[in-house]
């Protein structure tokens, strides 16, 4: 069994993520979004009273990540190009799209959790967004690396500047946010200007039960001991 990444390990992982991001171009991040098959959202509306419930994080990414199998949440992607999400989705043809500031107004504590790649050339940065004082927040405060989104020098992949949120728009770097609270779709669409959109699915495979582990042979995102 792999030992859990320590805070020292996470600082080192954050450093190599920072270096990988380098001088990448950035885009205003107007939207966060969650792509799923239409049946996923139909089930939530018909059987869950419109509440998208958190569930256990799988083992995708670094196998020693402290959040694997330990933290409940919902993943949202942050990548925008010229302020807009991509027109296609590898995860399903229906998208819940929410103004970025709405989620971050509700979840003001953010933590760095992982930097990894899987089968392809894309690398992923995983951030966790929590409600201050929540059980998830207390877990993250002990096990993860807190980050300041107002510090673009330390966090060039996602940061606030002049009251606007920016995200890297490097095609090979994806920023994902694990939001640790249930989402009431009706409330978010009524009060948060969220919207449900149909997008073009480019999914060519199937999901892997338990998740896809980090590529152990990558010389970019693996820690060197």
N, C-alpha and C positions, 0 to 999 in steps of 0.2 A: 504493500500500500504506500502510495506517495505521501510524503510529508506535506502538510499544508504550507502554502506560501506565507512567509512572515512579512511583517511590515517592511523589513529591510529588503526582502525580495521584491515586494510591490514597488518600493521606491526605485529599485534598479530597473524593473519592468517599465515604470513610468518614464524613466530616463531614456530608455531605448525607444519607447513610443514617441517621445518628444523629438528625438534625433531622427526617427523615421519620417515624422511629419515635416521636419525641417522647414524649408521655405515654400511649402506648398501654397497654392492659391487658396483663398477663402471665399466663401459666399455668405451673404446674409442668410441666416437660418430662420425663416419665417414659420416653418411648419415642422412638427414632429408627426410621424405616421406609423401605422401598424398594418401590414399587409397580411391577409389571410384568405383562404377560400371562402366564397359566399356562404357556404353551409355553416361555417364557424359563426358568422354573425346572425344568421337565421336562427340557429340554436339558442344563442344568447337572448334574442328578442322573444322567441316563442317559449323557452323553457326556463330562463333565468331572470325574468322580469326586466330585461335590458341591462343587467349588471354583468360586466365582464370581470370575472373573478381571477385574482392572482393564483398562480400555481407554482410548484416547486421548480426552481432553476435546474436544468438538466446538466449533463457532464460535458457539454460542448465547451471548447476553449481549453485553457490550461487545465490539465487533470488535477492539479493541486490548488486550484482557485478556491478560496474560502467560501465562495457563494454557491458552489456546486452542491446540489442536494440539500442545501441549508437555508436558502433564502427564497421566499415567494415573491413573484413579481410578474410584470407584463413588459415585454420588450417593445420599444419604439425606436425607429431609425431617425437620425438627425440630418443625414446628408441632403443638402439642397444644392441646386445649380441655378445661379442667378435668382436666388430666393425662392425657388420652387422645387418640390420633390421630383425625382425622375418619373418619366411617364410609364415605365414598366416596373414589374415586380417579379422577383424570383420566388416569392412565398405565397402567391395567391392573387386572384383577380379583384378582390374587394379591399378597399383601404379606408381605415379610420384616420382622418387627418385633423390635427388640432393645432391652433396657434401655439408656438413654442412658449411664449410668455405665460400662457394659461397654466401649463403643467408646472413650470418653474415657480410660479407664484404659490402653487399648492405644495410643492416639494422644494424647500429651500436648501436642504443639505445634499451635497453631491459628493460621491466617492469614486475613486479610481479602483477598478476591480481586475482588469485583464487587458492584455495585448497579445493577439494570437493570429495565426492563419490556420486554415484547414487543408482542403484538397487543392484549392486553386491559388491564384496569385494575390487575391485580396487579403488584406490584413484588417483586423477588427480591433477597435478600442471599446471596451465595455465600461460604462459609467453606471452608477446606481444612484437614483434620486429617491430621497426619503422625506417623510414628514418629521420635523424635529420632535424628538421625545418619544416617537413610536417604538414599538418593539424592534422593527426592522432597523430603525435608526440607531438604537442602542447596540444591536449586533454589528452594524457597519462601523460604528465609532470605535469598537474594540478590535475589529479584524481587517478593516480596509483603510485605504489612504485617502483622507479628506482632501478635496481640492477646492480652489477658489476660482470660480468661473470669471471673476473680474480681473484675473491675472493672466493676460494673454501671453506673457513671456514664459510662464510655466506651463500653460495649457493652450498651445496654439491650435489644437484640434477642435476646441469648442470654448467660446469665451464671449463675454459681454464687452461692448465698447460703444460709448455714447448712446447708451440705452438700447442698443441693438445687439442681437445675438448673432455670432458668426460661427461657421463650421468649415473645416477643411473641405475643399471640393476636388481633392485628388481622387481620381476614379478607382484607385487601388487601395483606398483607406476608408473604411466604413466606421461611423461612430454610432454605437447602439446604446440605448438608455434603458436600464431595468427600473421601471417605476413600481414601487412596492405597495401600492394601494389598489383596491378594487376601483373600477371605472363604471359609473352609471352613464350609459350611452345617452339617455334622454337628457340628463342634467348637463352633460358636456356639450351636447348639441344645442341646448336651449340657452345655457349661461356662458359657455366657453367658445361658441362659434365653431365647434367641431362639425365636420361634415363626413358623410359616407360617399365614397366615389368608386366607380368601376374603372380599373386600369388594365393594361395589357399584361397578362401573365406570361413570363418567359421561363417558367419552371420546367426543367427537363428531367428531373429525377423525382425521388420520393424522400420523405423525411426518414431519419435514422433513429429508431427507438434508443433513448438514452443520450442522444446527441453525438456529434462528431468531435473526436479529440483533436487537440492541437497537433500540428505537424511537427514531429520530433526532430526532423532533419533540416528545418528552416534555420538558416544562419543569421536571420534578422531578429526574430521574436523570442528565441530561446535564451534563457539566462546561461551565462558561462561561469561555471564554478571552478 
